[in-house]
Amino acid sequence: MSTSRTNRTPWRAPLRAGLAVAGAAALALVTSGVAFAHVTAQPGVATKGSYAKIAFRVPSESETANTVKLEVTLPSDHPIPSVRTTPMPGWTAVVTKAPLNPPVETDDGKVTEAVHTITWTAQPGTKLTPTEFADFEVSLGALPDNTDSLVMPAVQTYDDGTVVNWDQTQAPGAPEPEHPAPTLKLVDGEGGAHDMDMAGHGMATSAGPGDSSGASGGSGGVDNTARWLGGIGLILGALGLGLGGGAVLKGQRGGQGN
């Protein structure tokens, strides 16, 4: 009896370790997919007082429905005078202004109205499927210089009637909420064209809504970061299973030798 226990002991611990690594890798792979389902502002940082090109990156958290509409609300307490959208084949963009009460004083004078919402609606035959994402690009400016961030709630609508509100703010030090609002961090700097160049460079390879090679029907809409995380997770999982399998074989050979 004691001999049998001695033969089993050396390979049980490595086997458990290997299985633990594989399980942790699988868990990391699954949870990373949840984070990438959020609607976010990309890049997430811009310079105060500047003009910047921002993309609202929209993946899908639904496994069965397609995204057909996105509405973003801009903050009224920090109005942005100029908002321009990028033409996207297959999508219609509508920019709606609202009066400011009271008006806001700026370096350029008194602002009595500002952009309130930006709405992108898919035309017939266009959709963002569960395996795709799209960048809805806008030029914003001049960005306010009296705040450190802009919170821009978004509403994502699916073709099965489901509506998801991305409007939750994250308190300092608190866990990320289930549906965080897209947020743009504002930092001190020179401003001006630098932000435009930086934002454009960062989004040069992303697919826009309606792009036949990306967001509306191809594999080009897969997030590169998600691919890397997925690959790492698979490698770690395979490594863990390999360690466990090697331990089993070693234990079996040891038992046969005895």
C-alpha positions as CSV (number, residue, x, y, z in Angstrom):
1,M,0.0,0.0,0.0
2,S,2.7,2.5,1.0
3,T,4.7,1.7,-2.2
4,S,1.7,2.5,-4.4
5,R,1.2,5.9,-2.7
6,T,4.9,6.7,-3.2
7,N,4.7,6.0,-6.9
8,R,1.6,8.2,-7.4
9,T,2.8,11.2,-5.4
10,P,5.6,12.5,-7.8
11,W,3.3,13.1,-10.7
12,R,0.1,14.2,-9.0
13,A,1.4,17.7,-8.0
14,P,2.7,18.6,-11.5
15,L,-0.6,17.3,-13.0
16,R,-2.6,19.6,-10.7
17,A,-0.3,22.5,-11.5
18,G,-0.7,22.0,-15.2
19,L,-4.5,21.8,-14.9
20,A,-4.5,24.9,-12.8
21,V,-2.5,26.9,-15.4
22,A,-4.8,25.7,-18.1
23,G,-7.9,26.7,-16.1
24,A,-6.5,30.2,-15.3
25,A,-5.6,30.7,-19.0
26,A,-9.1,29.8,-20.1
27,L,-10.7,32.1,-17.4
28,A,-8.5,35.0,-18.6
29,L,-9.5,34.4,-22.2
30,V,-13.2,34.4,-21.3
31,T,-13.1,37.5,-19.1
32,S,-11.0,39.5,-21.5
33,G,-13.8,39.1,-24.1
34,V,-16.2,40.8,-21.7
35,A,-14.1,43.9,-21.4
36,F,-13.8,44.2,-25.2
37,A,-17.5,44.3,-25.6
38,H,-17.7,47.8,-24.1
39,V,-18.3,50.9,-26.2
40,T,-15.3,53.1,-25.7
41,A,-13.7,56.4,-26.9
42,Q,-10.5,55.8,-28.9
43,P,-7.9,57.1,-28.2
44,G,-9.0,57.7,-24.6
45,V,-6.8,60.8,-24.2
46,A,-6.8,64.2,-25.8
47,T,-5.3,67.7,-25.1
48,K,-7.3,70.3,-23.3
49,G,-8.4,73.2,-25.6
50,S,-7.5,71.3,-28.8
51,Y,-9.3,69.7,-31.7
52,A,-9.1,66.0,-31.7
53,K,-10.3,63.1,-33.9
54,I,-12.1,60.5,-31.7
55,A,-13.6,57.1,-32.6
56,F,-16.4,55.5,-30.7
57,R,-15.4,51.9,-30.9
58,V,-18.4,49.6,-31.0
59,P,-18.1,45.9,-30.6
60,S,-21.0,43.5,-29.8
61,E,-21.9,41.9,-26.5
62,S,-24.8,40.0,-28.2
63,E,-24.1,36.6,-29.6
64,T,-27.2,36.6,-31.9
65,A,-28.2,40.2,-32.8
66,N,-26.6,42.8,-35.0
67,T,-25.9,46.4,-34.1
68,V,-28.0,48.8,-36.3
69,K,-27.8,52.1,-34.4
70,L,-25.5,54.1,-32.1
71,E,-26.4,57.4,-30.3
72,V,-23.8,59.4,-28.4
73,T,-24.7,62.2,-26.0
74,L,-22.2,65.0,-25.5
75,P,-22.0,66.8,-22.1
76,S,-24.0,70.0,-21.9
77,D,-21.9,71.3,-18.9
78,H,-18.8,71.4,-21.1
79,P,-20.2,72.1,-24.6
80,I,-18.2,71.4,-27.8
81,P,-18.8,74.1,-30.5
82,S,-17.7,72.0,-33.5
83,V,-18.5,68.4,-34.2
84,R,-18.0,66.8,-37.6
85,T,-18.6,63.1,-38.5
86,T,-16.7,61.0,-41.0
87,P,-18.7,59.7,-44.0
88,M,-19.4,55.9,-43.5
89,P,-20.8,53.9,-46.3
90,G,-24.0,52.2,-45.3
91,W,-24.6,54.4,-42.3
92,T,-26.4,57.8,-41.9
93,A,-25.1,60.2,-39.3
94,V,-27.3,63.0,-37.8
95,V,-25.9,65.7,-35.5
96,T,-28.4,67.4,-33.3
97,K,-27.9,70.7,-31.5
98,A,-29.6,72.0,-28.3
99,P,-29.8,75.4,-26.7
100,L,-27.7,76.1,-23.7
101,N,-29.4,77.6,-20.7
102,P,-27.6,79.6,-19.5
103,P,-25.2,80.3,-22.4
104,V,-21.6,79.5,-21.9
105,E,-18.8,82.1,-22.1
106,T,-15.7,81.0,-24.1
107,D,-12.6,82.7,-25.6
108,D,-14.5,83.0,-28.8
109,G,-17.5,84.7,-27.2
110,K,-20.9,83.5,-25.9
111,V,-22.1,80.0,-26.9
112,T,-25.9,79.7,-27.0
113,E,-26.2,76.3,-28.5
114,A,-24.0,73.2,-28.8
115,V,-24.1,69.7,-30.2
116,H,-26.2,67.5,-28.0
117,T,-26.3,64.1,-29.7
118,I,-24.7,62.2,-32.6
119,T,-26.7,59.4,-34.1
120,W,-25.5,56.8,-36.6
121,T,-28.3,54.6,-38.2
122,A,-27.6,51.6,-40.4
123,Q,-29.2,51.7,-43.9
124,P,-31.1,48.7,-45.1
125,G,-28.7,45.8,-45.7
126,T,-26.0,47.2,-43.4
127,K,-25.3,45.8,-39.9
128,L,-22.6,45.2,-37.4
129,T,-22.6,41.4,-36.7
130,P,-21.6,39.8,-33.4
131,T,-18.1,38.9,-34.6
132,E,-17.3,42.5,-35.8
133,F,-16.6,46.0,-34.4
134,A,-16.6,49.4,-36.0
135,D,-15.0,52.8,-35.3
136,F,-17.5,55.7,-35.6
137,E,-15.2,58.7,-36.1
138,V,-15.8,62.3,-35.2
139,S,-13.8,65.5,-35.0
140,L,-14.4,67.4,-31.8
141,G,-13.3,70.9,-30.8
142,A,-12.3,73.0,-29.3
143,L,-12.2,70.6,-26.3
144,P,-12.8,72.3,-22.9
145,D,-9.8,73.3,-20.8
146,N,-11.6,73.4,-17.4
147,T,-12.2,69.7,-16.9
148,D,-10.1,66.6,-16.8
149,S,-12.6,64.3,-18.6
150,L,-15.6,64.2,-20.8
151,V,-18.2,61.5,-20.2
152,M,-20.2,60.7,-23.3
153,P,-23.0,58.2,-22.7
154,A,-23.9,56.0,-25.6
155,V,-27.0,53.9,-26.6
156,Q,-26.4,50.8,-28.7
157,T,-29.5,49.3,-30.5
158,Y,-29.7,45.8,-32.0
159,D,-31.9,44.5,-34.8
160,D,-33.9,42.3,-32.3
161,G,-35.0,45.4,-30.4
162,T,-32.5,45.2,-27.6
163,V,-31.2,48.5,-26.4
164,V,-28.0,48.8,-24.2
165,N,-27.3,52.0,-22.4
166,W,-23.6,52.7,-21.9
167,D,-24.0,55.4,-19.3
168,Q,-22.5,54.3,-16.0
169,T,-19.6,56.3,-14.5
170,Q,-16.8,54.7,-12.5
171,A,-16.0,56.1,-9.1
172,P,-12.3,56.5,-8.2
173,G,-11.0,53.3,-6.8
174,A,-14.2,51.4,-7.6
175,P,-14.6,48.4,-9.9
176,E,-15.6,49.1,-13.5
177,P,-19.4,49.1,-13.8
178,E,-21.2,46.7,-16.1
179,H,-22.0,49.3,-18.8
180,P,-19.4,52.1,-18.5
181,A,-19.9,55.3,-20.5
182,P,-17.3,56.2,-23.1
183,T,-14.9,58.6,-21.4
184,L,-12.3,60.9,-22.9
185,K,-9.5,61.9,-20.5
186,L,-8.2,65.5,-21.1
187,V,-4.6,66.5,-20.3
188,D,-2.6,69.6,-20.4
189,G,-0.4,70.1,-23.5
190,E,0.2,72.1,-26.6
191,G,-3.0,71.1,-28.3
192,G,-3.8,71.9,-31.9
193,A,-3.0,69.6,-34.8
194,H,-0.9,67.3,-32.7
195,D,-3.9,65.6,-31.3
196,M,-5.5,65.3,-34.8
197,D,-2.3,63.6,-36.1
198,M,-2.0,61.3,-33.1
199,A,-5.7,60.2,-33.3
200,G,-5.6,59.7,-37.0
201,H,-2.4,57.6,-36.8
202,G,-3.9,55.4,-34.1
203,M,-7.1,54.7,-36.2
204,A,-5.5,54.3,-39.6
205,T,-6.0,50.6,-39.8
206,S,-9.4,50.3,-38.2
207,A,-12.6,49.5,-40.2
208,G,-15.4,51.9,-40.3
209,P,-19.1,51.0,-40.4
210,G,-20.2,49.8,-43.8
211,D,-16.7,48.8,-45.0
212,S,-17.2,45.6,-46.9
213,S,-13.8,44.3,-45.9
214,G,-14.3,45.1,-42.2
215,A,-17.2,46.2,-40.1
216,S,-20.1,45.0,-42.4
217,G,-19.1,41.5,-43.3
218,G,-15.5,40.4,-43.1
219,S,-12.8,39.3,-40.6
220,G,-11.1,42.6,-40.8
221,G,-13.1,43.9,-37.9
222,V,-11.5,41.7,-35.3
223,D,-9.8,43.6,-32.5
224,N,-6.0,43.1,-32.7
225,T,-5.7,43.3,-28.9
226,A,-8.3,40.6,-28.5
227,R,-6.4,38.4,-30.9
228,W,-3.2,38.8,-28.9
229,L,-5.0,38.0,-25.6
230,G,-6.7,35.0,-27.2
231,G,-3.4,33.7,-28.6
232,I,-1.7,34.1,-25.2
233,G,-4.6,32.3,-23.5
234,L,-4.4,29.4,-25.9
235,I,-0.6,29.1,-25.5
236,L,-0.8,29.1,-21.7
237,G,-3.6,26.5,-21.8
238,A,-1.6,24.3,-24.1
239,L,1.5,24.7,-21.9
240,G,-0.5,23.8,-18.8
241,L,-1.9,20.7,-20.5
242,G,1.5,19.7,-21.8
243,L,3.0,19.9,-18.3
244,G,0.2,17.8,-16.9
245,G,0.4,15.2,-19.7
246,G,4.2,15.0,-19.3
247,A,3.8,14.4,-15.6
248,V,1.3,11.6,-16.2
249,L,3.7,9.8,-18.6
250,K,6.6,10.2,-16.3
251,G,4.6,8.8,-13.4
252,Q,3.5,5.8,-15.6
253,R,7.0,5.1,-16.7
254,G,8.2,5.3,-13.1
255,G,5.5,2.8,-12.0
256,Q,6.4,0.4,-14.8
257,G,10.1,0.6,-13.8
258,N,9.2,-0.3,-10.2
